[in-house]
Amino acid sequence: MKIFDVYTTCQIEPVRGSGCYLWDSNDNKYLDMYGGHAVISVGHSHPYYINAIVSQLGEIGFYSNAAKNNLQDKLAGLLGKVSGYEDYSLFLCNSGAEANENAFKTASFITGKKRVIAFKGAFHGRTSGAVAATDNKNIVSPFNSLHQITFVQMNDLDTVEKELSAGDCAAVVIEGIQGVAGIHEPKKEFLEDLFSITKKYKALLIIDEVQSGTGRTGKFFAHQHTSVRPDIIAIAKGIGNGFPVGGILLSGEIQPKKGMLGSTFGGNHLACAAATAVLEIIVDEKLMERAESIGNYLIKGLADIKNGCGSGKIKEIRGRGLMIGVEMEPEYASVREKLLSEGKIFTGQSGSNVIRLLPPLTIGKSEADLFLESFKKLLA
Ligand SMILES: Cc1ncc(COP(=O)(O)O)c(C=O)c1O
């Protein structure tokens, strides 16, 4: 049997990781500026994280949601405290797509409506509803057209209001910062006004923080740089640091109905141990503060390169904290491959010419300098 050939993979196989570094089978060392797609939040092989999972496995690794699991309550309590959403409730699942799928279902249960407004360039995952709300025709199958999704240009409030005024919308879904589209943050005033108009038309606001959450932008969620407190927040990726964990936070003003959602593996003992350890490390090591300061340092360093040897080669630098997009002029996009082959630095990509930086939140100034120096050298 062969593995489905659906991914575009580079030829390097990481076999070991520590902190912000990876090693391949030939013992070559790489700087991880990609975090396995914004998943590695507290660094590779963090001893506290490993110990939390291993010791939990020694007690009990899994039991069904048909039985009580206090680890879920402990995780919800800590997540509420760290994120500032103590009055919300938490449903646990296993991935970002599932989180969004459950968010849409919840919105539909609560409002009794079906239509969802999403934004051009959006990515919300690969399951049926989540992919239908994703603006990429190549990954939406005919089956997904069963869902009623309307795409609107981001920051175009008038069009969103026109759509909402039809009265058939369950929700508006928006990423805290669009990741796959190439790091695009909604304007602060737009997000705040969007929240008000969803209230006016009795639709729910879902913010997808799967990629932009878990402290990556310097606040626990990217939308916390605004005054918005959404009805539903989708989380995944960094909250598990590689252990599959997803979830939705639901406003305390909304009462979930018994039986409306469910999952065999969601909120299992190992997942709770992993996510709890991640949150404890984020607090203990002040990783949100670090994401902000090292993020600012990287953005400033990149701006200096753009004004120097990157002039005419770097088109734009976007982002916040450790969620940064460097849009290259198309003829210089191959610098990303050179970063990997010559600089031994993993980065992510959006489209054909945006380099995406999503390093572990544990990144230090020396790693930021290593990246900036290598990038500068390769561009010069
Ligand atoms: C904003 C956003 N939502 C949802 C997802 C889907 O997450 P998963 O692959 O865990 O289903 C992703 C994955 O990249 C994402 O970036």
PDBQT file of the ligand as one rigid body, heavy atoms in Angstrom, charges set to zero:
ROOT
HETATM    1  C1  LIG A 401      -7.439  29.397  10.200  1.00  0.00    +0.000 C 
HETATM    2  C2  LIG A 401      -7.489  27.906  10.093  1.00  0.00    +0.000 A 
HETATM    3  N1  LIG A 401      -8.646  27.268  10.370  1.00  0.00    +0.000 NA
HETATM    4  C3  LIG A 401      -8.738  25.932  10.306  1.00  0.00    +0.000 A 
HETATM    5  C4  LIG A 401      -7.663  25.155   9.924  1.00  0.00    +0.000 A 
HETATM    6  C5  LIG A 401      -7.815  23.675   9.836  1.00  0.00    +0.000 C 
HETATM    7  O1  LIG A 401      -7.177  23.053  10.883  1.00  0.00    +0.000 OA
HETATM    8  P1  LIG A 401      -6.929  21.460  10.850  1.00  0.00    +0.000 P 
HETATM    9  O2  LIG A 401      -5.972  21.201   9.743  1.00  0.00    +0.000 OA
HETATM   10  O3  LIG A 401      -6.409  21.149  12.211  1.00  0.00    +0.000 OA
HETATM   11  O4  LIG A 401      -8.243  20.816  10.588  1.00  0.00    +0.000 OA
HETATM   12  C6  LIG A 401      -6.449  25.775   9.613  1.00  0.00    +0.000 A 
HETATM   13  C7  LIG A 401      -5.287  24.968   9.169  1.00  0.00    +0.000 C 
HETATM   14  O5  LIG A 401      -4.342  25.436   8.598  1.00  0.00    +0.000 OA
HETATM   15  C8  LIG A 401      -6.358  27.185   9.691  1.00  0.00    +0.000 A 
HETATM   16  O6  LIG A 401      -5.232  27.826   9.389  1.00  0.00    +0.000 OA
ENDROOT
TORSDOF 0
